[in-house]
């Protein structure tokens, strides 16, 4: 059984619980000016005598489930503690490319961006360069308030502190982060005579295990959501782990067709030798593993609640381990991350927006997301002995794989321009054709390079 948090309930927050606050679901009717076109005074702690209404947009609200429920509850708590601030939730339409990106771009084009948005890493530079995200360093005339969030309150893990930066300055705060881990059905491996401590540290070992399991079951035994259709930054981590890369460091030059990337994709394609890889989109692969159709799955750590519930209901033992390595190369698990970015233009709205951003990233709120939803503890000091998540961390068998690889966590490539999602789709299609369609890697990735380069502005 998973352990329960020693503080697995909402504690009284620093400002105390106050009555009031109704969760409102609507689009904001005001049309703020471009936040970079004027320079109001820096935000402040909004006095209770001043009321403010802000909009918050998050793709997490687009589908019903535990994540949407948790976020709605946290926003309601924020308004209870700050009865002078009303937060209207803006719910984007579901998006099968980069969730929330199209909605945010459309709102900005209409002159009506949300005051705060939950932005996936892939859309960071588009939000900065074209949608008017607020430069937090310039907003506060210095880094003090941002540093307080990044380094105070147990401190955000070093590898995540820089995710919200543009070329030089911060534009966002890290909100939620997870990494891909290898989930497996321990009972299925034992039933196949492989034991309960089978070596799954390298892709070569995983491939051999999958071959044995596939032959025994007569169907593919391994799913890799990085290779599935749909939004996922973990493909870049898989390619980097195999020695390749997708974007030249410090430039806007794509490297889909570099010799290193071609060789990396060829290594990934070898995982499908003996036809051991299951096909399907991410939802189908998660459902297939949960239903016992195959026993090995590389998927995001946030799959934990779904997979744990399925294992408990069906009576099999769920386990996980770190993302496998290609030989002796260190792995490069991708940070599947989102950022809180501000678009508010007026001072009181900016003050309320910053208060919400701080609230959503503080240790109390992060505790709820981590315990309930399987996210990486971005404030690892909370796991120390005597700290809020110590008991939960000691008792949770699924935490260590995610936590252990956080030191090797890498940011996904963030492609320039407004068509970043299309560039990602071009790469995804090319890699799948090589892995599942047996296309020549050099030819297919060279074609993808040409097509994607044309999409960069």
N, C-alpha and C positions, 0 to 999 in steps of 0.2 A: 504494500500500500504506500501511496505517497504520503510524506509527512505533512502536517499542517503547520502553518506559520505560528511562531510564538506570539505574533501580533496579527494573526489572521483575521482581523476585524478592524473597522475604522476606529482609530483612536481619536481623542479630542485633539484637534490641531492646535497649532501655535496661537492662533487668534481666537480660539474658542468656538463652540458651536452657537450659532445665532439663528433665531427663527426667521422664516421667510424664504423667498426664492422659489420661483416656479419655472420649471423647464419649458422653454418655448421653442417650438419648431417652426421656423419661417425663414423666408429670405429677407435680408436686410433691404430696406427701401431707400436708404440714403445712397448717394453716389459720391464717395470721397474723391478728392483730387489725387493726382499722382503723388505718393508719399515722398518722392524725392524732389518735388518741385517747390516745396516750401520748407521752412526750417522753424517749426514751433519749438518752444522750450522743451528740454528733456522730460520724459515721463517722471512721475512722482508716485508715492503711495497715495492713492485717491482717497481724499477725506470722505467720511461717511455722509457728510452733508451734500456731496456732489454725486449726482446720479449719472450713470453711463450705460449705454446699451451697445453691445458689440456682437459681431457674428463670428462663429467658429465653424470652419468646414473641415470634415474629416471623412476620408474614404472608408474608415472603419465602421461608419454608421450605415453604409450602403446595404449591408446584408444583416438580417437578424441573427443573433447569436450571443455567446458569452462576451465577446469583445465589445460589441455595440452596447450591450447592457451595462458592462463595467464602465465604459466611457460616459454614458448618459448619467449613471449614478454619481460619478466623480464630478461632472459638471454641475449637477444638482447640489452636491455638497459645497462646491465653490460658491454658488449663489447663496446658499444658506449662511455661509461664513461672511459673505460680502453682499448684504441685502440691497446695497445701492447699485450693484452691477447686475445687469440682465444679460445673459448669454443666449443668443438665438442660434440654434444649430442649423447649419445648412448641410443637407444630405445630398451628395452628388449621385448621379445615376451610376449603376455598376459599370465598370470599364474593364475590358479584357486585355488591355494593353498595359498602361501604367495607371493604376487606380487613382482617381481624383484629378489627373492632369488635365484632361479635356475640360472638365467643369471649371477648374480654376482659371484656365486660359480664356474660356468664354466669359466668365464673370469679369475678368480684368479687361477684356476687350469692350465690354458693355459699360466700363467705368464703375463697376460695382464689385470689387474684390472683397472677400471676407477680411475682417480685421486681423484674424489669426487663422492660419491654415496648417493642416497636418500634411506635409509634402514628402513624397517618397524621394529618396536620394537621386533617382534618375532625373527628376525634374528640377534639381537645385539650380543649375545655371540658367535654365529657362526662366525660373522665377526671379532670379537676380537680374539677368540681362534684359528681360523683356516684359516682365509682369509687375515690376515695381516693388519687389521685396525690400524691406527697410534694412539699411546697413546699421547694425546694432552698435558698432564702435562710434560711428558718427552721431547716432541718436543720443548716446549718453556722453558724448565728448570724451570718450575714453573707454577702457576695457573693464573698469571696476565692477559694474553690476553683472556683466557677463562672466567675468572671472569668479564672482561670488557663486554663481550657479554651477560653473564647471568644476571648481576646486573646493567649494565649501560643502557642507551637508553630506559628509562621507566622501565626497569627491567622485566625479564621473571618471570611469576607466580611461586611462591615457589614450588608448587607440581610438576612442570615440569622441574625444574633446574637439578634434579638428574637423569632424564631419560637417559641421554647419558653416565652415569658413568658405568664402569665395577664393579669389586669388590671394588676398591678404587679410581681409576683414571678416568678422563673423556676421552672418545673416540669419542664422537659425540655431536653435538649441536641439541637441539630440533628444529624441522623445522615446522611441522604442527601438530596440535592436535585438536581432536574433541571428543565429548562424545555422548552416545545414549540418545535421548530424546523421549518423547511420542508425536507423531503427531496425530492430530484428525481433522475430518471434522465437524466443529461446526454446520453447517446447518443440517447435517444428525442426529446429536444428538438432535437438537431442533425439527426436524420433527418427531422424535420418542417420543416426549413428555418428554425428559429428561432435557430440558432447556439448556441454554448456559453456565451455571456455574456448571456443574455436577462435583462431587468429583472424581478426578482421581489420588489422591495422593498415594494410596496403590494399590497393585495388587489385593487385595480382592475387592476393589471398582471397579477397572477396569474389573475384571472378571464378576461382577454382571452387569455392564453396557454392556459388550460384550454379556452376555447372553440375555439381553432384546433386544439388536439390532439384534442378530443372530436369535432369535425367530421371530422377526418382518420381517426380510428380507429373512429368510429361507436359510441362508448360513452363514459361519463363519464371524465374525465381527472384529477380532483382528489378526494382523500380528506382529510377533516378529522376526526381522532379525537376532537376536542373535542365534536363533534356526534353521536358514536356512543353507542349504549347501553352502559352499564357505567361503573365508577368512573373519573372523571377530573376533576381540578380545573381543567383548562385552559379550560373553557367560561367560567368567570368572567373569566379573562384576556382572552378573545376579546371578551366583552361590555364590559369596562373599556376595552379598546383602541378600541372603537367609541364610547366616550363614556358608557356606562351604568354601573350598579352594582347590587349585589344586597343589600347590608346597609348601613344608614345608619351612618356612622362613630360609634364610641363608644356604640352602642345595640344593642338587640335587634330593631329594626324592619326588616322586610324591605322592599325597594324594587323588587320584581319589576315593579310596574306604574307606576313613575315614568315621566314623559315621556322622560327621557334613556335609560332602559333599553329602553323600547318602540322608540325610534328606533334604538338600537343593534342590537336583534334584527332590525329591518327591514333594516338595512344588511347584516347577516349573511345574511338570507334572499335578498338580491339576488345573493349568490354562487352561488345555485342557478338563477339565470336561465339560459336555454339548456340547462338540465338537465346541468350540468357536474359535479355532485357525485355521487360514488359513495356507495352506502349499505351498511350492514353494521355489526356491532359492531366494537370495537377490534381484536380478534384477526383478524377477517375483513378489515379494511382493511389491517392490516399484512401479512397473507398475500397479499392482492391486489397490493399495491405490490411486495412481494418477488418475486412471480411475474411481474411485468411487465404486469399487467392494466391499470394506469394509471400515469402517470409523475410525479405530484405528490402529496405527502402531508405534511400537518401532523401531526406526531407527536412524542412525547417523545424527548429526546436519548438516552434509554436504549435506544431501538430500534437503536442503532448496531451492536452485535454481530450481531444477526439480519440486518439489512439488508446489512451489509458482507459477511457470509458468503454471502448469496444473490447479491449482485452479483458476487463473485469466482467463484462456482460457475457462474453463467450468462454471465459475460463482458460485463457492462455496467458503465458508470462511474457510481458513486454520488456524489452531492454534496449539500451542504446549505447553507442560508443562514438568516439570522435570521427570526423570526416576522414576517410582513408587517404593514404598518401600514395603517390606514384613512385614506387621504389624508395630511395633514400631522400628524395626531395622533401623539404618541409611543406606542409599544406598551407594553403592561403584561403581559409574560410571567409567567404564574403559576408560583410555586415549587411544584412537585410534591414535597412534602417530607414527611419523617417525623421523629419525635422519639423519643429514648430517655427514657422516664419510669420513675421508681422507685415501687414499691408495697410494698417490703419494710418490715417493722415492727420486727424485732429488730436490735440494734446490729451484731452480726457480719455478719448478712445485708446490712444497709445498707452496711457497709464493703466487703464483697465486691461488692455491686451497683454501688457508686460506682467501684470499681476497674475493673469491666467496662465501665461507661459511658465512663470516661476512655479505656480501651484502644480501644474501638470508634470513638471520635472523634479519636484522635490521628493524626498525619501518616503514620505507617507503615501503619496500617490503611486510612486514606483513600486512600493511594496505590494499594492493591490494588483497591479498589472503582472508583476513577476509571479506571485503566488498563484493567481487564478489562471494565467494564460501562457506561462512557459517562456516568457521573454528573458533575455540575458540580464542579470542584475548589473545595470550600468553604474551603480554605486556599490562596488564590491565590498567596501568597508562595512556595509550592513550585515555581511555574513560573518564578521568576526565574533569571537566568543563574547557573550554578553550583549550582543547587538540584536536589533529587531528580527533579523532573518537567520540567526545562528541555528536555532533548533530546526527550523524548516529546512535549511540547507543541509544539515547533518542527516536528516531523515529522508530527503528527496533523492531517490536513486537515479533520476533523470537529469539532474542539474550538472553533474561533474563534467560530462562530455562537452556541454555548451560552455561552461566556465573555463575548462582547461585550455580550450583553443582560442579564448578571447585574446590572449597575448599575441597570437598570429593573425588576428582578424585584419582584413584589408577592406578598404572602401571599394565599392563597385565603380567601374568607369562611368563618368557622367559626360555624355556626349553633348557637344555644343549645339545651340540652335533650338528651334521650336519643334523639329522633327526627330527628337531624340528617341521617341518610342518607335518610330518607323525604322531607325537605324538598328535598334535592338532587335526588332522583328526580322530584319534582313539577316542578321547574324544567326538568330535562332533557327530560321528556316534552313540556312546553309549547313549548320552543324547537324541538324536532324537528318538532312539528306545524306550527309557523309556517314553518320552513325547507323541509321536505319535503312537508308536507300543504297548504301555502298557506293556513293559517288566518290570520285577522286578528290581528295581533300585539297590539293593544290589548285585544281581547276575551279572547284566550287567556291573556295574561299577567296580566290582572286576575283571571281565574278561578284561575290558579295562585297569585296572591298570597293570595286568600281561603283556598284549601285549605291552603297552607303555613303561614299564620298560625295556623290552628287546631291545627297540629302542635307549635307552640311551647308549652312548659309555662307 
